[in-house]
Amino acid sequence: MKVSGGCICYMTMWKRLTEDHGLSVNRTELMQIMKHLSPHATEEQKAHRLQRSIYTVKGPNYLRHVDGCDKLKPFGFCIHGCIDGNSRRILWVEVKSSNTDPAIVTHYYLDCLKLIKLAPRILRADNGTKNSRLSFLLIRYFSTGSMAGIKSLISRKSTANQRIDAWWICKL
C-alpha cells in the first residue's frame, strides 16, 4: 500500500493480487482492509467515481436522435429510427434491406418532416455516412439564429447517442 498500491482502487488491487501474485482474495474483505489501512485514499477514490450526467432538453422538437440498428442486418433487416429527445416519442422506425444508402435515410427524415411539419432545432446523429449529415444540414441551412446551419447537427461517435441507443437495447 505504501509503495505502488496506495493510489489504486480496490478492484485494481484485487486484480493485481489474484492475477500477478496468484492469491485468492475476497473482494469485500480487501475493500475493508484497504479502507482500514488508508481511509484517506479510499475517500479520495470515492470522490473520483463516475457521476451520472443528467440529460436535459429544452422542450419537444428541440433535439432529435437519429440512428440505425444493425442487430438484424445478418438476416436482411436494417432498422433505422428517430426519437424526440424530450418526450422520447418515436418519430419513425423503418425497416429496409439496406440502411447504408444516405438517400434512404434522407427519405425517412423528409417523410417525418412532412408528417410533423416541424424541423428540430438540433439533430443528433453518429459520424456514419448512412445518417446523411449533409441532408439534415440543408434543412436548416438558411435558418437564422444561433442554431442555424452546421450548429444544428451534433455528430459524434455512435455510443454517445444515448436516447436512441437505449431504445434499441430495450426493444431489440
Backbone hydrogen bonds, N-H to C=O, Kabsch-Sander energy under -0.5 kcal/mol:
donor,donor_aa,acceptor,acceptor_aa,energy
8,I,5,G,-0.8
13,M,9,C,-2.3
14,W,10,Y,-2.8
15,K,11,M,-2.4
16,R,12,T,-2.4
17,L,13,M,-2.6
18,T,14,W,-2.5
19,E,15,K,-2.9
20,D,15,K,-0.7
20,D,16,R,-1.2
21,H,16,R,-1.1
23,L,17,L,-2.5
25,V,23,L,-0.8
30,L,26,N,-2.4
31,M,27,R,-2.5
32,Q,28,T,-2.0
33,I,29,E,-2.4
34,M,30,L,-2.7
35,K,31,M,-2.0
36,H,32,Q,-2.0
37,L,33,I,-2.7
38,S,34,M,-2.3
42,T,38,S,-1.9
43,E,39,P,-2.1
44,E,40,H,-2.1
45,Q,41,A,-2.1
46,K,42,T,-1.9
47,A,43,E,-1.6
48,H,44,E,-0.9
48,H,45,Q,-0.8
49,R,46,K,-1.3
55,Y,53,S,-0.6
56,T,54,I,-0.6
62,Y,59,G,-1.5
63,L,59,G,-0.5
64,R,122,I,-2.0
65,H,83,I,-2.8
66,V,124,R,-2.9
67,D,81,G,-2.1
69,C,79,I,-2.9
73,K,70,D,-1.1
75,F,72,L,-1.5
76,G,73,K,-1.9
77,F,72,L,-1.9
78,C,76,G,-0.6
78,C,96,K,-3.2
79,I,69,C,-1.6
79,I,77,F,-0.6
80,H,94,E,-2.4
81,G,67,D,-2.8
82,C,92,W,-2.1
83,I,65,H,-2.2
84,D,89,R,-2.5
85,G,63,L,-3.3
88,R,84,D,-1.7
91,L,82,C,-2.5
91,L,89,R,-0.6
92,W,82,C,-1.3
94,E,80,H,-3.0
96,K,78,C,-2.3
104,I,101,D,-0.9
105,V,101,D,-1.4
106,T,102,P,-2.5
107,H,103,A,-2.0
108,Y,104,I,-1.9
109,Y,105,V,-2.2
110,L,106,T,-2.7
111,D,107,H,-2.4
112,C,108,Y,-1.9
113,L,109,Y,-2.2
114,K,110,L,-2.3
115,L,111,D,-1.9
116,I,112,C,-2.8
117,K,113,L,-2.5
121,R,61,N,-1.3
122,I,62,Y,-2.4
123,L,152,S,-2.5
124,R,64,R,-3.5
125,A,123,L,-0.5
125,A,154,I,-2.6
127,N,156,R,-0.9
131,N,128,G,-0.8
132,S,129,T,-2.1
135,S,132,S,-0.7
136,F,132,S,-1.5
137,L,133,R,-2.2
138,L,134,L,-2.1
139,I,135,S,-0.9
140,R,136,F,-0.8
140,R,137,L,-0.6
141,Y,137,L,-0.5
141,Y,138,L,-0.6
143,S,140,R,-1.1
148,A,145,G,-1.1
149,G,140,R,-2.0
151,K,148,A,-1.4
152,S,149,G,-1.8
153,L,150,I,-1.3
154,I,123,L,-2.8
155,S,153,L,-0.7
156,R,125,A,-1.5
156,R,154,I,-0.6
160,A,157,K,-1.8
161,N,158,S,-1.3
162,Q,160,A,-1.8
165,D,161,N,-1.9
166,A,162,Q,-2.7
167,W,163,R,-1.2
168,W,164,I,-2.1
169,I,165,D,-2.0
170,C,166,A,-1.9
171,K,167,W,-2.3
172,L,168,W,-2.4
